[in-house]
Amino acid sequence: MLDLKDPRLRITFFRKRFHLYQIPIRSQIPKDLLSSTADFLSVTTTSDEISIVNTVNVDPQGLDLDVKHEGPWSCFKLWGPMDLTLTGG
């Protein structure tokens, strides 16, 4: 159970905006999407796609690949002890 009164629990909102890119599975990931200037980078693969979340805004039109882009998004980080059985909903 998430105890919102727990003093160890806090939320940090990021000032930078986040971007989500989806590319076809088994594609070479464009190096622009893996920028070393990104404050945050997450690469996730499934059987259907590769998803990349970062703080770098790349124009998908300039890439030689079918890239879907969403964003910019606002994000936050939840700090503190959290039970691993928690789910959204």
Rosetta blueprint (number, residue, H / E / L):
1 M L
2 L L
3 D L
4 L L
5 K L
6 D L
7 P L
8 R L
9 L L
10 R E
11 I E
12 T E
13 F E
14 F L
15 R L
16 K L
17 R L
18 F E
19 H E
20 L E
21 Y E
22 Q E
23 I E
24 P E
25 I L
26 R L
27 S L
28 Q L
29 I L
30 P L
31 K H
32 D H
33 L H
34 L H
35 S L
36 S L
37 T L
38 A L
39 D L
40 F L
41 L E
42 S E
43 V E
44 T E
45 T E
46 T L
47 S L
48 D L
49 E E
50 I E
51 S E
52 I E
53 V E
54 N E
55 T L
56 V L
57 N L
58 V L
59 D L
60 P H
61 Q H
62 G H
63 L L
64 D L
65 L L
66 D L
67 V L
68 K E
69 H E
70 E E
71 G E
72 P E
73 W E
74 S L
75 C L
76 F E
77 K E
78 L E
79 W E
80 G L
81 P L
82 M L
83 D L
84 L L
85 T L
86 L L
87 T L
88 G L
89 G L
